[in-house]
Amino acid sequence: MKNVLVLGGTRFFGKRLVELLLQDGDSRVTILTRGVTEDDFGDRVARLAVDRTDEAALERAVGDIDWDIVYDNICFSPDEAAAAVRIFSRRAKRYILTSSLSVYNPQPAILTEADFDPEHYPLKLGGKADFSYQEGKRLAETVLLQTADFPVAAVRFPIVLGTDDYTRRLHFHIEHVQAGQPIGIPNPQAEISFIRSDEAADFLHWLGTSTLTGPVNACSDGTLTIGGVISIVEAATGKPAVIRSETADKDQSPFGIEESWYMDTAKARSAGFSFLSLSEWFPELVTSLNRSLS
């Protein structure tokens, strides 16, 4: 049996990952959260309730157990990453960090893992409040990949979507179009990557069994322009969108990027993972959400 620890596994793709691990039948799964969000795993998992930003409490919670895989979905700063390096030294056989497309600056060309190289990025410590989200994720990768004595993979996900998306980013667009409210989009022609929540969980699960290390891009095959997203929403709702280049903050699109921001997944595909087609699942998701929100 494999000992698997999931830091953050009670909602969205983290919850889906835990379900996949439980279906394996050969994993003892422990989830570590603050204990705020309830789960329905019952006695199928062990639970550790701790604030992962408290290094001493985190070390006491994980104890001296050897972990075959540690999934870290809730690391947002170099200090948190450095604590993980110390605590899991010689205890983790494989460490998988959930990182983000946000480590990259938007650009017209497709982004490869080499466009941000954490193994040569200046190492700097600090807490979550000391950095932007982008810089926090960059430095978390940097600390783990430069200093850990265990194998590390850093999964760079784009915006994750699904009916279970608690951030309701796609919901925002559907609700605004349904209500005839303006949506702020600075560049409708900007291309963007997405991944579905179950696909993100599938990828993390697969990565746990692979030997890939370092940064790994993971997104559905294909891209959409922001204008294309809106067109799909218009088709599902049967209503025209009211698009503005500038709006009040509350009406600004969560997808409202000024430049294209999309990833190449050749590294993961070459290792054997097959991604879903964005053009197939995205309209289906919009249609499903539109029905539930109508």
C-alpha positions, 0 to 999 in steps of 0.5 A: 500500500502506498502512503499518500498525503494530500494537502488541500483535498476537500473541494474542487479538483483536490476532492476529485483527486482524493476520490481517484486515489481511493478508487485505486485500492492500493493507497492509504490516503491522508488529507491535510486541511484546516478542518474548515470544509467538511468532506464526505470521504467517511472513514476511507481517509485519515485526516489532519487538521492543521494550518499549513503556514504553521511549520511547527504544527505541520511537522507535528501533524505529519510526524515521522511517516514516510510518504510515497507521494505528497500532493501539495495543492495549497502552497502559495509562498516560498516560506511554505515551500521551504517548510515543506523541504525541511519537514519532508526531507528523507520522508517523501519519495515524490512531491507534486506541487500544484502551480499555475499558468500565472508563473508566466507573463502573457505573450503572443507565442505559446508558452513552454516550461522553459519560459519560466525556469525556477531552477535558475530563478533568484531564490527569495524567502517570505510569506504569502502577504509579501508577494503577488500570487504570481511571484509567490508561485514562482518562488514556491517552485524555485525553493522546492526545485532548487533545495529539496532532496526529494523528486519534485514536479510542479504542475502548471495549471491554467484556469480550472473550470467545472460545475464545482468551481467555487470561484464561479469564473465561468458562472460570472459570464453566463450570469452577466449575459443572462442579465444583460449586464456589461462585461469588461474585456480589454482584448477579445482576441487574446487566446487562453488555455483552460482545463476541466476540474476532473481532467486536472484531477486525472492529471495529478493522479497520473503524474503521481505514477510517472517519473516526470520532474520539474515544471510540467504544463497541463491544459486541455488541447486547444485554446479559445479567444476571450471573444470565442468564450463569449460567443459560446455563452451567447449561443447557450443563453440565446442573448447578446453579450454587452462587451465593454473595453472598460467597466466597473471592477465588479463587471470586469471579466475574470478572463479579461487578459490584455495579451494571449496566455496559453501553454504547450503541453508537449512534455506531458503528452510525450510522457503519455498523458492524453488531454481532453479537447477544449472545443468539445467540453467547453460548450457542453459545460457552458450549456450545463451551467446555463441550465442550472443558472436559468 
